[in-house]
Amino acid sequence: MAILPIDSGRYGTKEMISIFKEQNKIDLQLEIEGAVAISQSEIGVIPKIAGKNILKAAKPGKITAKRVKQLEAKSDHDTAALVEALSEKCKAEAKPWIHYGLTSNDLVDTSNSMQMKDVLAIIQPKTAKLAILLSKRAVKYKNIPAVGRTHGQHTSIISFGLKFANWASELSEHLERIEEIKKRVLLCKTLGVVGTGSLMGSKAIEVQKRVAKRLKLYPAKVTTQIIPRERYAEYVFQLALLGATLEKIAVEIRNLQRTEIGEVSEHFKKGQIGSSAVPVKRNPIKSERVSSLSKLLRSLVGTSFENIPLWHERDLSNSANERFIIPMCSILLDEMIETMIRIIENLQVDEMRIRKNLYITKGQIFAEFVLEALIKKGISRFSAYRDVQRVAFAAKDKEIQFFDALRNDKKISAKLSEKEIKSIFTPENHFGVSFTIINNVNKTVQKTSKRFI
């Protein structure tokens, strides 16, 4: 039988994939049953002896996925099968109180929250690690002047380290975003069939509060039969948003690895083959993988939003697809972060090529600073702009150095001396506040990331 890529181990780490294994899901739902029973028994909803017995019987590993499957084959209901399997392990006096006051989605939704909690516990440290790697690169390359490009065209001078600082800062923001959504996403719901807690009466809210505390979740404030799907949509959106940032990094690396640019390249290990047909190829395959998976990850956002409007207190039109989108978005993002960490750890940076690329346009990249110098001499911006453009376009047509064209132009040379022009054509003079920005980002990233590593 064919195995899907997401099931084959090709994508995602073992620790991430294990969160969504069938047995783990059953163990989590049993943990919920046990937490509910003991909480109910503590405040007199069910007998204490029943609560203790159910808690003991619901320990992880006591009930196998195989047994639940056997019972489900008869009942055609996965939650009912789990409850029946639990009943088999309990004493007679406890059996009437199993699953008391609960409905299927109390287990489904709360176990989803537990899985998402475990996912974020994996994602955050990895994101922090990547942020630190990028921040270190930012500091390392801050003194290298590089081409800044807009619309794919050479525009001005940047610090090469600023690219990495930009990425590091955004990943630091993602750490904060993930932390912020936890209180809205990691919810515990034990309020029964339509969210009223009717069978537990006035003690329903206290039960839910106690269960949430045991499971390290947040008690839901109000629900129908299910937790509002805005919460799941936010989870999927946040993971896709982080994925989009990873793709942003990947796309820039892919562009900078173009043969014509050649400023960076992914590590090419000994024995690696870039192309089955072309022996000299060194393709940015890891960055391309991140881009590819990001497209799939983003596509899951739309489905999660479609799940928000359901009929009345609930229907099943969200249920089947959530069995895909929650595991998939988690596993895909995990794979993307792992891949990007490997890319950045081993990224080859060609400093000579970076400096060489500054002069591909024969110095026209300094045009912005020539304009600035003329304005400071008292020339109107529009007049100065037209003069710089005139000289630049003529120099390009004649294929001569922009410096020489400026020095030989009577109108320009009347305002700017050769010494002043030479100063303009020193790239290190145009970093602006890049060093301050990079240093500030490095401090912020180090401080934020320490909380999660």
C-alpha positions as CSV (number, residue, x, y, z in Angstrom):
1,M,0.0,0.0,0.0
2,A,1.3,3.4,-0.9
3,I,2.4,5.7,1.9
4,L,1.7,9.4,1.8
5,P,4.8,11.6,2.2
6,I,3.6,13.0,5.5
7,D,3.2,9.5,6.8
8,S,6.5,8.2,5.5
9,G,8.9,10.1,7.7
10,R,10.1,12.2,4.7
11,Y,8.8,15.4,6.3
12,G,8.6,16.3,10.0
13,T,10.6,15.1,13.0
14,K,9.7,11.9,14.9
15,E,8.9,14.0,18.0
16,M,6.4,16.1,16.0
17,I,4.8,13.2,14.2
18,S,4.5,11.2,17.4
19,I,2.1,13.9,18.8
20,F,-0.4,12.9,16.1
21,K,0.0,9.1,16.4
22,E,-3.3,7.3,17.0
23,Q,-2.2,5.8,20.3
24,N,-1.1,9.2,21.6
25,K,-4.5,10.7,20.7
26,I,-6.2,7.9,22.7
27,D,-3.9,8.4,25.6
28,L,-4.7,12.1,25.7
29,Q,-8.4,11.5,25.6
30,L,-8.1,9.0,28.4
31,E,-6.1,11.5,30.4
32,I,-9.1,13.9,30.0
33,E,-11.5,11.3,31.2
34,G,-9.4,10.7,34.2
35,A,-9.0,14.4,34.9
36,V,-12.7,15.0,34.6
37,A,-13.6,12.0,36.9
38,I,-11.2,12.9,39.7
39,S,-12.2,16.6,39.5
40,Q,-15.9,15.7,39.7
41,S,-15.2,13.4,42.6
42,E,-13.4,16.2,44.5
43,I,-16.4,18.4,44.6
44,G,-19.1,15.8,45.0
45,V,-20.4,15.4,41.4
46,I,-19.6,11.7,41.4
47,P,-18.5,9.3,44.2
48,K,-14.8,9.6,45.2
49,I,-14.2,5.9,44.8
50,A,-15.4,6.2,41.2
51,G,-13.2,9.1,40.4
52,K,-10.1,7.4,41.7
53,N,-10.9,4.2,39.8
54,I,-11.5,6.0,36.5
55,L,-8.3,8.0,36.9
56,K,-6.3,4.8,37.5
57,A,-7.9,3.0,34.6
58,A,-7.3,5.9,32.3
59,K,-3.6,5.9,32.6
60,P,-1.6,6.0,29.3
61,G,-1.0,2.6,27.8
62,K,-3.8,0.9,29.6
63,I,-6.0,0.9,26.5
64,T,-4.7,0.3,23.1
65,A,-5.6,1.8,19.8
66,K,-6.2,-1.7,18.5
67,R,-8.9,-2.3,21.1
68,V,-10.6,1.0,20.4
69,K,-10.6,0.1,16.7
70,Q,-12.2,-3.2,17.4
71,L,-15.0,-1.6,19.3
72,E,-15.4,1.2,16.8
73,A,-16.0,-1.4,14.1
74,K,-19.2,-2.3,15.8
75,S,-20.4,1.1,17.1
76,D,-19.1,3.2,14.2
77,H,-18.3,5.9,16.7
78,D,-14.7,6.5,17.9
79,T,-15.5,8.3,21.1
80,A,-18.1,5.8,22.1
81,A,-15.6,3.0,21.4
82,L,-13.0,4.7,23.7
83,V,-15.5,5.1,26.5
84,E,-16.5,1.4,26.1
85,A,-12.8,0.4,26.2
86,L,-12.4,2.5,29.4
87,S,-15.4,0.9,30.9
88,E,-13.8,-2.6,30.4
89,K,-11.0,-1.5,32.7
90,C,-13.1,0.0,35.5
91,K,-14.7,-1.6,38.5
92,A,-18.5,-2.0,38.5
93,E,-19.1,0.9,40.9
94,A,-17.2,3.3,38.7
95,K,-18.8,2.3,35.3
96,P,-22.0,4.5,35.6
97,W,-19.8,7.6,36.1
98,I,-17.5,7.2,33.1
99,H,-17.8,10.1,30.7
100,Y,-20.4,11.7,33.1
101,G,-21.7,15.0,31.8
102,L,-19.4,14.9,28.8
103,T,-19.9,14.7,25.0
104,S,-17.6,13.5,22.3
105,N,-16.2,16.9,21.5
106,D,-15.2,17.5,25.1
107,L,-12.6,14.8,24.4
108,V,-11.9,15.7,20.8
109,D,-11.5,19.4,21.2
110,T,-9.6,19.3,24.5
111,S,-7.2,16.6,23.2
112,N,-6.7,18.8,20.1
113,S,-5.7,21.6,22.5
114,M,-3.3,19.2,24.3
115,Q,-1.7,18.3,20.9
116,M,-1.4,21.9,19.9
117,K,0.2,22.7,23.3
118,D,2.8,20.0,22.6
119,V,3.3,21.3,19.1
120,L,4.0,24.8,20.3
121,A,6.4,23.4,22.9
122,I,8.5,22.0,20.0
123,I,8.0,24.9,17.6
124,Q,9.0,27.8,19.9
125,P,12.5,26.5,20.9
126,K,13.3,25.8,17.3
127,T,12.1,29.2,16.2
128,A,14.2,30.8,19.0
129,K,17.2,28.8,17.8
130,L,16.8,30.0,14.2
131,A,16.3,33.6,15.4
132,I,19.6,33.4,17.2
133,L,21.4,31.9,14.2
134,L,20.1,34.7,12.0
135,S,21.0,37.3,14.6
136,K,24.6,36.1,14.8
137,R,24.9,36.2,11.0
138,A,23.6,39.8,11.1
139,V,26.4,40.8,13.4
140,K,29.0,38.8,11.5
141,Y,28.2,40.5,8.2
142,K,27.2,44.0,9.3
143,N,30.4,45.6,8.0
144,I,29.9,44.2,4.4
145,P,28.4,46.7,2.0
146,A,26.0,45.0,-0.4
147,V,23.6,45.7,-3.2
148,G,20.1,46.7,-2.0
149,R,17.6,45.6,-4.6
150,T,14.0,46.7,-5.3
151,H,11.9,45.4,-8.2
152,G,14.9,43.2,-8.9
153,Q,17.0,46.2,-9.7
154,H,20.1,47.6,-8.0
155,T,18.9,50.5,-5.8
156,S,21.2,51.5,-3.0
157,I,23.8,50.3,-0.5
158,I,22.8,48.1,2.5
159,S,24.7,46.3,5.1
160,F,24.6,42.6,4.2
161,G,24.0,41.8,7.8
162,L,20.7,43.8,7.7
163,K,19.1,41.1,5.7
164,F,19.7,38.6,8.5
165,A,18.6,41.2,11.1
166,N,15.3,41.7,9.4
167,W,14.6,37.9,9.4
168,A,15.8,37.5,13.0
169,S,13.6,40.3,14.2
170,E,10.5,38.8,12.6
171,L,11.1,35.4,14.1
172,S,11.4,37.0,17.5
173,E,8.0,38.6,16.9
174,H,6.6,35.2,16.0
175,L,7.8,33.9,19.4
176,E,5.7,36.6,21.0
177,R,2.7,36.0,18.7
178,I,2.7,32.3,19.5
179,E,2.9,33.0,23.2
180,E,0.0,35.5,22.9
181,I,-2.3,33.0,21.1
182,K,-2.0,30.3,23.7
183,K,-4.6,31.7,26.0
184,R,-7.1,31.8,23.2
185,V,-6.2,28.5,21.5
186,L,-5.2,26.0,24.2
187,L,-8.7,25.6,25.6
188,C,-10.2,23.0,27.9
189,K,-13.9,22.3,27.3
190,T,-16.0,19.9,29.5
191,L,-19.4,21.5,29.3
192,G,-21.3,18.7,27.6
193,V,-23.7,18.4,24.7
194,V,-24.5,22.1,24.0
195,G,-22.1,23.9,26.2
196,T,-24.4,24.3,29.2
197,G,-22.8,21.8,31.6
198,S,-26.4,20.7,32.4
199,L,-25.7,17.3,34.0
200,M,-23.1,18.7,36.3
201,G,-25.4,21.6,37.2
202,S,-23.9,24.6,39.2
203,K,-20.6,22.7,39.6
204,A,-19.9,22.4,35.9
205,I,-17.7,25.5,35.7
206,E,-15.6,24.5,38.7
207,V,-15.1,21.0,37.2
208,Q,-13.9,22.6,33.9
209,K,-11.6,24.9,35.8
210,R,-10.0,22.0,37.7
211,V,-9.6,19.9,34.6
212,A,-8.0,22.8,32.8
213,K,-5.5,23.2,35.6
214,R,-4.6,19.5,35.6
215,L,-4.1,19.5,31.8
216,K,-2.2,22.9,31.8
217,L,-4.8,24.4,29.5
218,Y,-7.1,27.5,29.7
219,P,-10.8,26.9,30.7
220,A,-13.2,27.9,27.9
221,K,-15.4,30.9,28.7
222,V,-18.3,29.9,26.5
223,T,-18.8,27.2,23.9
224,T,-21.5,25.4,22.0
225,Q,-20.9,21.7,21.7
226,I,-17.5,22.6,20.4
227,I,-14.8,25.2,21.0
228,P,-15.3,28.1,18.6
229,R,-13.4,27.4,15.4
230,E,-12.0,30.9,15.3
231,R,-9.5,29.5,17.8
232,Y,-8.4,26.8,15.5
233,A,-8.3,29.2,12.5
234,E,-6.0,31.4,14.6
235,Y,-3.7,28.5,15.3
236,V,-3.4,27.5,11.7
237,F,-3.0,31.1,10.6
238,Q,-0.2,31.7,13.0
239,L,1.7,28.6,11.9
240,A,1.1,29.6,8.2
241,L,2.3,33.1,9.0
242,L,5.5,31.8,10.5
243,G,5.8,29.6,7.5
244,A,5.5,32.6,5.2
245,T,8.4,34.3,7.0
246,L,10.5,31.1,6.5
247,E,9.5,31.2,2.8
248,K,10.6,34.9,2.6
249,I,14.0,33.9,3.8
250,A,14.1,30.9,1.4
251,V,13.1,33.0,-1.6
252,E,15.9,35.5,-0.9
253,I,18.5,32.7,-0.6
254,R,17.3,31.2,-3.8
255,N,17.6,34.6,-5.6
256,L,21.0,35.3,-4.1
257,Q,22.2,31.8,-5.2
258,R,21.3,32.6,-8.9
259,T,24.4,32.1,-11.1
260,E,24.3,35.8,-12.1
261,I,24.3,36.9,-8.4
262,G,26.2,34.2,-6.5
263,E,26.3,35.9,-3.2
264,V,25.2,33.0,-1.1
265,S,24.8,29.2,-1.6
266,E,23.4,26.3,0.3
267,H,25.9,23.8,1.6
268,F,26.7,21.2,-1.0
269,K,27.9,18.1,0.8
270,K,30.5,15.6,-0.5
271,G,28.8,13.1,-2.9
272,Q,25.7,15.2,-3.3
273,I,24.2,15.4,-6.8
274,G,22.5,18.6,-8.0
275,S,21.1,17.2,-11.3
276,S,20.8,13.8,-12.9
277,A,21.7,15.3,-16.2
278,V,24.0,18.3,-15.5
279,P,27.0,17.4,-13.3
280,V,27.9,21.0,-12.4
281,K,24.5,22.0,-10.9
282,R,24.3,23.1,-7.3
283,N,20.6,23.8,-6.7
284,P,19.1,25.5,-3.7
285,I,16.9,22.5,-3.1
286,K,16.4,23.0,0.7
287,S,15.2,26.6,0.2
288,E,12.9,25.4,-2.6
289,R,11.5,22.8,-0.3
290,V,10.6,25.5,2.2
291,S,8.9,27.5,-0.5
292,S,7.0,24.4,-1.7
293,L,5.7,23.4,1.7
294,S,4.8,27.0,2.6
295,K,2.4,27.0,-0.3
296,L,0.7,23.9,1.0
297,L,0.7,25.2,4.6
298,R,-1.0,28.5,3.5
299,S,-3.7,26.6,1.7
300,L,-4.8,25.1,5.0
301,V,-5.7,28.5,6.3
302,G,-8.7,28.8,4.0
303,T,-10.1,25.5,5.2
304,S,-9.7,26.5,8.8
305,F,-11.7,29.7,8.1
306,E,-14.4,27.7,6.3
307,N,-14.9,25.7,9.5
308,I,-15.9,28.7,11.6
309,P,-19.6,29.0,10.5
310,L,-21.3,25.8,11.5
311,W,-25.0,25.0,11.9
312,H,-26.6,25.9,15.2
313,E,-24.6,24.4,18.1
314,R,-22.5,22.3,15.7
315,D,-22.4,20.0,12.7
316,L,-19.8,17.6,11.4
317,S,-18.7,19.6,8.3
318,N,-15.5,20.7,10.1
319,S,-14.6,17.3,11.7
320,A,-13.1,15.3,8.9
321,N,-10.9,18.0,7.5
322,E,-9.6,18.9,10.9
323,R,-8.1,15.5,11.2
324,F,-5.9,16.6,8.3
325,I,-5.3,20.3,8.8
326,I,-4.2,20.4,12.4
327,P,-1.6,17.6,12.1
328,M,-0.5,18.7,8.6
329,C,0.1,22.4,9.5
330,S,2.1,21.3,12.5
331,I,4.2,18.7,10.8
332,L,4.8,20.9,7.8
333,L,5.9,23.9,9.8
334,D,8.2,21.7,11.9
335,E,9.8,20.4,8.7
336,M,10.3,23.9,7.4
337,I,11.9,25.2,10.6
338,E,14.2,22.2,10.7
339,T,15.2,22.7,7.1
340,M,15.8,26.4,7.5
341,I,18.0,25.9,10.6
342,R,20.2,23.5,8.5
343,I,20.3,26.1,5.7
344,I,21.4,29.0,7.9
345,E,23.9,26.9,9.9
346,N,25.7,25.9,6.7
347,L,25.0,28.8,4.5
348,Q,28.0,29.8,2.3
349,V,28.5,33.5,1.9
350,D,30.8,34.8,-0.8
351,E,32.0,38.2,0.5
352,M,34.1,38.9,-2.5
353,R,31.2,38.4,-4.8
354,I,29.0,40.6,-2.7
355,R,31.5,43.4,-3.0
356,K,32.0,42.7,-6.7
357,N,28.3,43.0,-7.4
358,L,28.3,46.5,-6.1
359,Y,30.0,47.6,-9.2
360,I,28.1,45.7,-11.9
361,T,26.3,49.0,-12.8
362,K,29.7,50.8,-13.1
363,G,29.0,52.9,-9.9
364,Q,25.4,53.9,-10.7
365,I,24.3,52.4,-7.4
366,F,25.7,55.5,-5.8
367,A,23.2,57.8,-7.6
368,E,21.1,58.3,-4.5
369,F,24.0,59.8,-2.6
370,V,25.1,62.0,-5.5
371,L,21.6,63.4,-5.5
372,E,21.8,64.0,-1.8
373,A,25.1,65.8,-2.1
374,L,23.7,68.1,-4.8
375,I,20.7,68.9,-2.7
376,K,22.9,69.8,0.2
377,K,24.7,72.2,-2.2
378,G,21.5,74.1,-2.5
379,I,20.2,72.7,-5.8
380,S,16.5,72.0,-6.0
381,R,15.6,68.4,-5.7
382,F,13.9,68.2,-9.1
383,S,16.8,69.9,-10.9
384,A,19.4,67.8,-9.2
385,Y,17.4,64.6,-9.9
386,R,17.2,65.4,-13.6
387,D,20.9,66.1,-13.8
388,V,21.9,62.9,-12.1
389,Q,19.5,60.9,-14.2
390,R,20.8,62.6,-17.4
391,V,24.5,61.8,-16.6
392,A,23.6,58.2,-15.4
393,F,21.6,57.3,-18.5
394,A,24.3,58.7,-20.8
395,A,27.1,56.8,-18.9
396,K,25.1,53.6,-19.3
397,D,24.6,54.1,-23.0
398,K,28.3,54.8,-23.5
399,E,29.3,52.0,-21.1
400,I,31.6,54.2,-19.0
401,Q,32.0,54.5,-15.2
402,F,29.5,56.7,-13.5
403,F,32.3,58.3,-11.5
404,D,34.0,59.4,-14.7
405,A,30.8,60.7,-16.2
406,L,30.1,62.8,-13.1
407,R,33.6,64.2,-12.9
408,N,33.6,65.2,-16.6
409,D,30.1,66.7,-16.5
410,K,30.5,70.5,-16.2
411,K,27.2,71.1,-14.4
412,I,27.9,68.4,-11.8
413,S,31.7,69.1,-11.4
414,A,30.9,72.8,-10.8
415,K,29.1,71.8,-7.6
416,L,31.0,68.7,-6.5
417,S,34.8,68.4,-6.3
418,E,36.5,65.1,-7.3
419,K,37.3,64.5,-3.6
420,E,33.7,64.9,-2.7
421,I,32.7,62.5,-5.5
422,K,35.3,59.9,-4.3
423,S,33.8,60.1,-0.8
424,I,30.4,59.4,-2.3
425,F,31.7,56.4,-4.1
426,T,33.0,54.8,-0.8
427,P,30.3,52.2,0.0
428,E,31.2,52.0,3.7
429,N,30.0,55.6,4.1
430,H,26.4,54.7,3.4
431,F,25.5,52.2,6.1
432,G,23.3,54.9,7.8
433,V,22.0,53.5,11.1
434,S,22.4,49.8,10.1
435,F,24.8,49.1,12.9
436,T,22.5,50.5,15.5
437,I,19.5,48.5,14.0
438,I,21.5,45.3,13.9
439,N,22.8,45.7,17.4
440,N,19.3,46.5,18.7
441,V,17.8,43.4,17.0
442,N,20.6,41.2,18.3
443,K,19.9,42.3,21.9
444,T,16.1,41.8,21.5
445,V,16.5,38.4,19.9
446,Q,18.9,37.2,22.5
447,K,16.6,38.4,25.3
448,T,13.4,37.0,23.7
449,S,14.9,33.7,22.7
450,K,16.3,32.8,26.1
451,R,12.7,32.4,27.3
452,F,12.1,29.5,25.0
453,I,15.4,27.6,24.8
